[in-house]
Amino acid sequence: MMSKIDIDQLLEKVEKRLLIGGEWRDGSEGETFEVENPATGETIATMASASREDALKALAAADNARAEWEHTTPRERAEILRTAYDLMHERKAEFATLMSLEMGKTYAEAEGEVDYGSDYLLWFSEEANHFFGNTNAYPAKGNRMLTFRKPIGPCLLITPWNFPLSMATRKVAPALAAGNTVVVKPASKTPLTIQYFAQTMMEAGLPAGVINLVSTASSKDVSEPILADSRLRKLSFTGSTPVGVTLLKLAAENVVRTSMELGGNAPAIVFGDADMDVAVEGVKMAKMRNNAEACTAANRIFVHESVADEFTEKFVAAVKEMKVDDPFAEGADIGPLIDEQAQQDMQELVDDAVSHGGEILCGGTQLDRDGYFFEPTVVRGCSKEAKVYREEIFGPIAPIFTFKDEDELWELANDTEYGLASYVFSQNPDVIFRASDNLEFGIVGFNTGAVSDASIPFGGVKASGLGREGSKEGMLEYTEVQFVGMPDPYANN
């Protein structure tokens, strides 16, 4: 679907400066960085780049706004989030256009992300008013226990480039609903969407300093000084596991609470009794949505040997039908990868798979055109030593493996350091419970390739992260529990 937005006017409308204490300002050192359109390789914006000084000013602004925002009523916070939700829907085409421009996802998928991302604003606007502590009697007579949920304090929210809007709302909405102030550092490849989101939040009535935005060409210049400052009480990060480990070490120095949504190596499992049409469509969605640049993407496809040929034939046919094109082109299914390095990485993974016995069934190379396009690729027959088995692919390469029985399957599926998403296709309801018992993953999708929603506790185990985002659990991540003990005034009655 073509965007009907005037792109030049939209880009001019979006703030390129830092947001600190309610004011838009240039970086203190005058540094800038450029944002590229991955479909063409052309520069589309020049952004102010935050320095270490700017980072600390943003944290100071969040700390200064903390007391006032913490003591606003839940209803006031809810109304601002709901207003932001309404504004985001009014600007759906603008947000979708920005995402397609800077990230490369198709316009149709970008529109879907606006719906998905705005749902976090709506969900947590409702959760803000349903947030309770507890009152209990002591086990021994004579006293009562009260517990309160209190805002944790200033938060640093570091968001990824692949879902620039929804990963921001998934962090910002619960943090604000719980009464916290935030400093947001977006990915340097896709800052425009979040810049416009911050503008929208301010227009919704958010007080100065509650949200601060520090785009930067140097992540360390923002994360390191803020994490070293005792005013910071919470870090939430979505990104790669190696970067997450580095941030965890920095956070440990100040005993900062953390939420980590890290890498994945999701298995998609097709049992012999699966509905093949459902399985093919579900695996294709799990693998290829968002240009296959998702932490939940199906990384390894395990098919029971009795249906391996049938599934592979239908899956390859479905992948071949996918249209790779400019994100705004009519009927585009897959857009460009995020940058040239990602394109090169895909070629290296394909070559490595072939060197480990893999057979390319379709795709296998980059497109001969401007931008960073790569053909949707299906490979089968490579060994477990291939990188596509061990590493997070983050691109449109789908490796197919086979299994004989469930004992072998569970061992194969869990043979990874990661544990975020997994997918199971079967017509036997018992399989979902066996899968849940045996799969070492935080999320199990049964007969579906879609596993994300504002209402679910999203997160992984093992090296895929810490904590949960979305649902009531996602709001608890931004609170501390305070206990109050007191004599029971009615103990002797």
N, C-alpha and C positions, 0 to 999 in steps of 0.2 A: 504494500500500500504506500502510495506516495504521500509525503507530508505536504500540507498546504501552507505551511508556515514560511514566511519570508526569512530565509536563513541569515542574511546579512543584518536585518533589523533585530532578529533574535539575539545574535551574537553581540550586537552593540548594547542590547538591553541588559545582558548578564554582567554583573560586577566582576571585575578582574582583580580587585584589591583584597586585602585581608580585612576580616571583621573582628575587631577587638573592642570590647566594652561598648558595643552598640554603634561604633563608628567604622566606616570603611576607610582604610588608609593604605598607602604604599608601604612596602617593606622598609625597615629602618636603614638597610644598606643599599637600597635602590636596585637590588638584584631582581631579575625576571627569568621566566622560563617559558618555553613555547609548548603549545598543545597541537598535536597532529591529527589529521583525519586519516585513519588507517586504510580507508578505501582508495585514497589518492596519494598519500604521502605528503600532502600539502599542510602548511601551518594554518590553523584556523583561529588561534588566539594567543595572546601574550599575557602571562599572569604575573602578578607580584609574587615574589618568593620570600617566604618568612625566614628570618634569621633566628639565632639563639635568643637575641634580645626580644624579638617579636614573640617568640614562644612563651617566654616568661611573662611578658606583658599580657598575653592572652590568659595565662593561668592566673595572674593577679586579678584580672577582670572577672574571671569566673569565681574566684575566691571572694572578691568584694560583693558580688551579686548573690552569694550563697545564702546569707541569712534571710534576706527579703524573699527570695524565691522559695526557700524551705518552709517559710511560714505563710505562704499563700495557701488558700484552701484547695483541697483536691478538686473541687468543682471549678475553681478558676483555672487550674492547670488543664482540666479536661476540656473546658470551653475553648482554650487557645489551641489545643491539639485538634479539636473538632473543626475549628475554623481553618486551620492549616490543611486538614483533610479536604475540606470543601474547595479551598483555593487550588490545591494540587489537581483536583479533578477539573476545575475550570481551565487549568493550564496544561491539561494532559498532552495535547499536541506539541506544546513547547518543550515539555520535559522529555517526551519521546524523541523529538527531533534532536535535542542536545545529546541524548545517549547514543543515538545512531551515528551522529557526527563524530563524537570523540572516542567511542568504544568500538563501533562497527557492527553491533547487533542489528538485525533487521528491524525495520520500523514497526512491524507487527509485534515482534517480541518486545520492543521498547515500550509500546503501548501497554502490553501485558505487565511489564515491570512497574509502570506507573500505578496500575490497579493493585498489584501485589504490594508495592512499597507503601502506598497510601493506606492500605489496610492496617499497617502497624500503627499509624496515627489514630485511626478509628478504634482499634482494639485497645490500645493503652489509654485512650481518652476514657474508655469505659472502665478499665481496670483501676484508674486513678481513684474512682469513687467506691471501689470494692476492695479496700486494702486494710486489713484488720490485724490487730494483735490478739492476745489471748489473756483470759483471766482464769486461773486455776487455784484449787485448794492445795496446800502442801500435803504430802503423804501423812505427816504428823499434824495433830490438831493445833489450832491456834494461829495459823498464819495463812496469808494468801500470796499467790504469785501473779504478777502482771508482766506481760511482755509487750513491747512496742516495736514496731518496724519504723526505723528512722532513715532519712536520706544518708547515703554514705559519704557524700562530699564531692568536691570537684573531680570530674572524670575526663580522662583523655581517651578519645574514640578515634581509632585509626581504621580507615575503611579501604576496601580493595577497588581495583579498576573494573572488575568484570560485572559487578552489579552496583553501579555507582549510586543509584537512588535507594534501592531497597535495603542495602547494607547500612546506609546512613540512617534511614528511618527505623530500622530494626534495633539500632543502638540509641539513637537520640530520643525516640518516643518513650521507651521505658525509663530512661534516665531522667527525663523531664517530668514524667508522670509521678515518679517517686520523690520529686522535690530536689533534684540535683542540678548543678550547673555543669556545662561541658565545654571542652575544647576539642574541635574536630579537625583531624588532619586527613584530607582526602589523598588518594593516589595521584601522583603528579601526571599520570597519563590521562586521567578523566576527572579533572576538577570542576568543569563547567556545570555539570548537573548539580553538584553539591553547592556550588556558589549560588545557583538559582534557588535551590532548596532553602538555604540560609536566608536569602532575601524573602522568600515566601513565609518562613517562620517569623521573621521580624514584622512583616505586614500583618500576620495573624495576631499580633499583640504581645509578642514575647518581650519582656523587659530587657533593657540593655545589660549585657554581660552574661546573660543566661546561656546563650550560645555564642561561641567564638570560633572563628574559622581561620586556619593558618595553612593555606596551600604553600607548598615549598618544593624546590628542586632537590633539596637535601633532607631526607627524612631524619637523619641523625641530628640535624640542627634543631629539630622540633622535639623529637622523642627523648633524646638524652637529657637535655636540661630540665624538661618537665618531670621526667621520671626521677631525677635526682632531687627534686624539690619536695619537701615534706607537706606542702599544701595539697598535693595530689593524693587522692584516696582510692582511685579506681582506674584501671586500664582495661579497655576492651579492644581487641585486635582481631581482624579477619585478614588472613593472608597465608603465606607459606609456613610450613613447620620450622625450617631453619631460622627465619626471621622471628617467628614466635618464640623460639628458644632463647634467642638473643634478648628479646624484650622481657621475657620472664626473669632472666638473670638480672637485668637492670631493675626490674620491679622489686625483686627480692631484697635489694639493698635498702629500700625504704618500707618494706613489708606492705606493698601496695596490692590490694585485691585485684585479681585479674580474671577476665573471661577471654578464652582463646578459641577461635574457630579457624582451624588450620587445614592442612592438606588432606586429600582423600585418595583412595585407590579402590573405588567401589566395584564389587562384583555384581554382575547381572546374571541370574541363574535361570535357565530354562529347563524345566523338568520334562520328562517324556510325555506326560499327560497334558501339557500346557496347550491352550488354544493358540495355535501358531499365529493367527492374525493379531490377536491381542499381544502376544509376546513380541512379535516383530515391531509393531507400532510402539509398544512400551519401551523396548530396548532402544529403538531409534530415538525416541524422545529423551530417554535418560542419557543417551550418548551425545546426541547432536544439538540439543537445544542450547541457545546462547552461544552459537558458534563452537560448541563443545568446550567452552572455556568456563567450566563450573567445577567447584570442589566436590559436588555431588555427582558428577558425570560418571556414567558406567565406564570403568576403565578396563575391566577384564570381563569378557562374556563367556560363561561356562554353560555348555549345552550338553544334555544327555546324549550319549553316543547313538541312541536309537532314533533320534530325530535331528541329529546334527546336519545331515545333508539337506533335509527339508527346510529347516530353519535358515541355514546359510544361504540357500538359493533365494528364498523369499526376502531375507534381510538385505542381501546384495542388490536385488532388484529395487527394493524400497530406497536404498541409499543412492543408487544411480539416478533415481527420479528427482533427487533434491537439487534445487537450483542454487548455484553459487553466484552471487552477483552483488552489486552495490546495495547497501542496506535500504535505500529508498526505491529500488527497482521493483516493479510490480511482480509479485510471485516469488520474490527472493526467499529462500529458506535458510541460507547461510551467508553471512557477510565475511569480511576480512578478519584475519587474526589481529591481535592488538598491535604488533610491531614486526619489524624485519627479523628480529631475533627469534620470535615465536615461530615465524615461517621457517627459518633455518633449523630450529629445534625439531619441527615436524619431519623435515627431510632426513635429519640424522636418525630419528626414531624409526622411520620406515627402512632406511638402509640397514640399521642395526637388526631390525626384525628379520629382514631377508638373510642377513649373514648368520642368523640363528635358526635357519630352516623355514622361515615364513614365506608364504605364497600370497602375493598381492592379487586380490580378487576384483578390486576396482580402485580407482584413484591412484594415490601414491606419489603425487608430485604437486608442485605449486603451479598456479595458473600464470600464463604468459600475458600479464596485463599489469597496469599500475596498481599499487596497493599491495597488501600482504595476504593474498588469497591462497588457500590450499584446498586441493580436492578432497572431499569426503572419501575416506580410505577404509577398506576392510581387508584384514590380513588374517590368515589362519595357518596353523601348523608350526608356529615358532615355539621354541623351547622356553622353559621358565627362566632361563638365563637372559632372555631378551629384555631390553629396557622397558618395552611396553607392558611387560608383566610386573616389573618391580617398581617402576616410577609412575608418578602422577603425570598423565599425558598432557592434559590441558590443551587439547586440539582434536580435530576430527579424524582420529585414527581409532578404529574399532577392531581389536584383536579377539579372535574366537578360539576357545579351547574346548575340549570335551572332557566328560567325566563318566565313570562307569556306575558308581553307587554313591550313596550319601556319605559314607565314611570318607571316601576319597574327596567328595565335594567339599565338606566342611573344612577339611584340612587345606584344600586349595584356596577356598574363599578367604580363610583367616590367615593365609600365608602372606602377611603384609604388616608393616608397622602401623598402618593407618586403620581407622575404625569409624568413619563418618557414615556414609550411606551405603545401602545394599538394596538389591531388587530381586524379587522372586516371582516366577511365573509358573503357575500350576492350577489345575482345576480341583485339586484335593484340599479341602479346608484344613485337614490335619497338618499339611505341609507348613502352613504359616506358623503354627506353634512349634513345630520341630525347628524351623528356621530361626524363630525368635530365641529358642533355647540354645542353638548351636552357633549362630552368627555373632561375632564379636564386633558389632557395629551399633552406633547409637540410633540409627534409623533403618527400618526395614519397610520397603515399599512392596506390597503384594498385588500383583497383576496391574501395576501402574508404574509409569515412569516419572510421575510428579509427586514430590514428597515435601513440598514447602508450603507453609501457610502461617499467618500471624498467630493462629491459635495453638500451634504445636510447639513443644519444647525441642527446638532445633539444636543439635550438637552431636559431638562424637566422643569416642573413647580412644584409649592408647594415644598415639602421636597426633590424633586429629583434634585434640583440644581439651579445654576445661570449661565446665559450665554449660548453660543452655541459654538460647535466645528465643524470643517469642513466648507466648503463653504466660500464665502467672509466674512460672519459674523464671522467665526472662526479666520480670520486674523485681523479683527477689534478689537477683544478682546486683541490683543497685541500692540495696538497703543493708543496714546493720540491725541486729537484734539487741534491744536494751531490756534488761530484766530489772524489775522493781519488786522487792520483798517488803511485806508490811503485815502488822498484826491484823487478824481477822476481827473486826469490831463485833461480829455476831457469834464469836466462838463459844461464848459462855451462855448463849440463849438456848 
